[in-house]
């Protein structure tokens, strides 16, 4: 039977049904300019090469024709769409996760295609790599699919990046049941995702799983950062401070963002003695406070209508720091809020003199 696609005649002898047993490709010939067939003595193409050629055409059709599901069988009536090696090779050639999923469902519902574990895993990994969390989740609902633990760990990253933190937690539970231990970096990715969506309750659930998993000795400064942020988000700043002291005793030194989080929390609670303690710890640990750290302190003081923020600002300049536009904005606005308009006006002109252009948050002097 001859089937024409893009000026090419494919001579296939594999029976007459749409989804038959493995086909035997006899010949692949190209039409001449006059429409005649080439000489019958032309050397036939190898079977695998013919299969690849057809598969490339199918990839093109499914990529370019919007309603290919209705016509593909009639375009290739003698091609065996149910053969097990078809989908994995289609997946590699197509390089499009959503088209591959669409083709996968079409094969399963129209051609008696029974996907094996390798086909499921390949498609699942492709969807996860593409960040298609919901599509990947749809495969998990199939009772015939048992994903590899390593694939599920990658799936946790996918879910975390998509903000699907409850689903990610379910996957941790699944892996725990089969005795697979995700890495600390995977736990950290989910902890961060929980913080981003405001689910500090899940932070502590994940932390319990982390402790039970036996990798607590591998907890790093990133884990500590997220736990302290969770404490501060729940207005339990002192708990975060205690955790900081514990990790310092164990020789871990968090980065400045951890200290800044605690400073911001203690400023919010007007616990300035604790703020001073943290500053001394930073200096002792050679994590010298930067502009961002002092920005947290000054901002916290001015929010409480505390003029001490202005003293800290001037002290910074005397010690050689160079406040940026954000800090000038914070101080000028803070001075206006507590009624020190004269000092605010001086700073406004000082800022202009230094070449820092005021933004829309600075009151017009």
Secondary structure, 3 states (H helix, E strand, C coil): CEEEECCEEEEEECCCCCCCCCCEEEEEEECCCCCCCCCCCCCCCCHHHHHHHHHHHHHHHHHHCCCHHHCHHHHCCCCCCCCCHHHHHHHHHHCCHHHHHHHHHHHHHHCCCCCCHHHHHHHHHHHHHCCCHHHHHHHHCCCCCCCCHHHHHHHHHHHHHCCCHHHHHHHHHHHHHCCCCCCHHHHHHHHHHHHHCCCHHHHHHHHHHHHHHCCHHHCCHHHHHHHHHHHHHCCCHHHHHHHHHHHHHCCCCCCHHHHHHHHHHHHHCCCHHHHHHHHHHHHHCCCCCCHHHHHHHHHHHHHCCCCHHHHHHHHHHHCCCCCCHHHHHHHHHHHHHCCCHHHHHHHHHHHHHCCCCCCCCCCCC
